Amino acid sequence: MKTYLPKDHLNQRKWHVIDADGVVLGRLAVKVADALRGKNKPIFTPHWDAGDFVVVINAEKVVVTGNKENAKTYMTYSGWKGGEKYRTVAQIREKQPARLIEHAVKGMIPKNRLGRKLITKLKVYSGPNHPHKAQSPAPATVNN
């Protein structure tokens, strides 16, 4: 069986805007990761970038279930001795709410050159406004 190789001119990249207000973080991340990879298209091929651009707005209003707001921690490391920092979801939401969505989506795409290229097509904004009106993004919904 031969590997299907789609033609570049067949891939029409679209822009989607997703409102994260009241949406569960994991469900949102799955929807965004699938759109970035192009898994919702019939020309999807695992080693080829067939995905669309995704704009996520209202990142500060994304919901986490259970007690994750205070119990779940994210660790960063500066590379120096004692350079570990642990932050809860509530602390990250307070200072950089877009990081929650970026971190969740980045964990769901491939960890290689293709994944690094795909993550550049994700645009996350904490408020309801975004500078991509000229691309006329189509609204997309996430099922809760």
C-alpha positions as CSV (number, residue, x, y, z in Angstrom):
1,M,0.0,0.0,0.0
2,K,1.4,3.4,-1.0
3,T,1.5,6.4,1.2
4,Y,-1.0,9.0,0.2
5,L,0.7,12.3,-0.7
6,P,-1.7,15.2,-1.2
7,K,-0.9,18.1,-3.5
8,D,0.0,21.4,-1.9
9,H,-2.5,23.3,-4.0
10,L,-5.4,21.2,-2.6
11,N,-4.8,22.4,0.9
12,Q,-6.8,25.6,1.5
13,R,-5.8,27.0,4.9
14,K,-8.7,28.5,6.8
15,W,-8.9,30.6,10.0
16,H,-11.1,29.5,12.9
17,V,-11.9,31.5,16.0
18,I,-12.9,29.7,19.1
19,D,-14.4,31.4,22.2
20,A,-13.0,29.7,25.3
21,D,-15.6,31.2,27.7
22,G,-17.0,28.4,29.9
23,V,-15.3,25.6,27.9
24,V,-13.4,22.8,29.7
25,L,-9.6,23.2,29.0
26,G,-9.0,19.6,27.8
27,R,-11.9,19.5,25.4
28,L,-10.8,22.8,24.0
29,A,-7.2,21.6,23.6
30,V,-8.4,18.5,21.7
31,K,-10.5,20.5,19.2
32,V,-7.6,23.0,18.6
33,A,-5.0,20.4,18.2
34,D,-7.1,18.5,15.7
35,A,-7.6,21.7,13.7
36,L,-3.9,22.6,13.8
37,R,-3.0,19.1,12.4
38,G,-5.7,19.0,9.9
39,K,-7.3,15.8,11.3
40,N,-10.7,17.1,10.4
41,K,-9.9,17.2,6.7
42,P,-10.1,14.3,4.2
43,I,-6.5,15.0,3.0
44,F,-5.0,14.4,6.4
45,T,-1.6,12.8,6.3
46,P,0.4,12.3,9.5
47,H,3.7,13.7,8.2
48,W,2.3,16.6,6.3
49,D,1.0,20.0,7.5
50,A,-2.6,20.1,6.4
51,G,-3.9,22.1,9.3
52,D,-5.6,25.5,9.7
53,F,-5.0,28.6,11.8
54,V,-6.8,28.8,15.1
55,V,-7.5,31.9,17.1
56,V,-8.6,31.4,20.7
57,I,-10.2,34.3,22.5
58,N,-11.3,34.7,26.2
59,A,-8.5,32.5,27.4
60,E,-8.9,33.7,31.0
61,K,-12.4,32.3,31.1
62,V,-11.5,28.6,30.3
63,V,-12.8,26.1,32.9
64,V,-10.9,23.3,34.7
65,T,-12.9,20.6,36.4
66,G,-12.6,19.4,40.0
67,N,-10.0,20.9,42.3
68,K,-7.5,21.5,39.5
69,E,-7.6,25.3,40.0
70,N,-5.6,25.0,43.2
71,A,-4.2,21.4,43.1
72,K,-2.7,21.1,39.6
73,T,0.8,22.6,39.4
74,Y,3.0,23.5,36.4
75,M,6.8,23.4,36.8
76,T,9.3,25.6,35.0
77,Y,13.1,25.2,35.3
78,S,15.6,28.0,34.5
79,G,18.6,25.7,34.2
80,W,20.3,27.0,37.4
81,K,20.5,25.3,40.7
82,G,17.3,25.9,42.7
83,G,15.7,27.3,39.5
84,E,12.5,25.3,39.7
85,K,9.3,27.2,40.0
86,Y,5.9,25.7,40.7
87,R,2.7,27.5,39.9
88,T,-0.9,26.5,40.2
89,V,-3.6,27.0,37.5
90,A,-5.0,30.0,39.5
91,Q,-1.6,31.7,39.6
92,I,-1.0,31.2,35.8
93,R,-4.5,32.4,35.0
94,E,-3.9,35.6,37.0
95,K,-0.7,36.6,35.1
96,Q,-0.6,34.8,31.7
97,P,-4.0,33.0,31.0
98,A,-3.0,32.2,27.4
99,R,-0.2,29.9,28.7
100,L,-2.8,27.4,30.0
101,I,-4.2,26.8,26.5
102,E,-0.8,26.9,24.8
103,H,0.6,24.3,27.2
104,A,-2.4,22.0,26.8
105,V,-2.4,22.2,23.0
106,K,1.4,21.8,22.8
107,G,1.2,18.5,24.7
108,M,-1.3,17.1,22.1
109,I,0.8,17.7,18.9
110,P,3.9,15.8,17.7
111,K,7.2,16.5,19.5
112,N,9.3,17.1,16.3
113,R,9.9,19.6,13.5
114,L,6.3,19.3,12.3
115,G,4.9,20.0,15.8
116,R,7.1,23.1,16.2
117,K,5.7,24.4,12.9
118,L,2.1,23.6,13.8
119,I,2.2,25.4,17.1
120,T,3.0,28.7,15.3
121,K,-0.5,28.6,13.8
122,L,-2.1,28.9,17.2
123,K,-3.0,32.4,18.4
124,V,-4.3,32.8,21.9
125,Y,-5.7,36.0,23.4
126,S,-6.9,36.6,26.9
127,G,-9.7,39.1,26.0
128,P,-12.5,39.0,23.4
129,N,-10.6,41.0,20.8
130,H,-8.0,39.8,18.4
131,P,-6.0,41.4,15.5
132,H,-6.9,38.8,12.9
133,K,-10.1,40.3,11.5
134,A,-8.6,40.7,8.1
135,Q,-8.3,37.0,7.7
136,S,-12.1,36.7,8.3
137,P,-11.9,33.7,10.7
138,A,-15.0,31.4,10.8
139,P,-16.4,30.8,14.3
140,A,-16.0,27.2,15.6
141,T,-17.6,25.6,18.6
142,V,-16.5,23.1,21.2
143,N,-19.0,20.6,22.5
144,N,-19.0,20.4,26.3
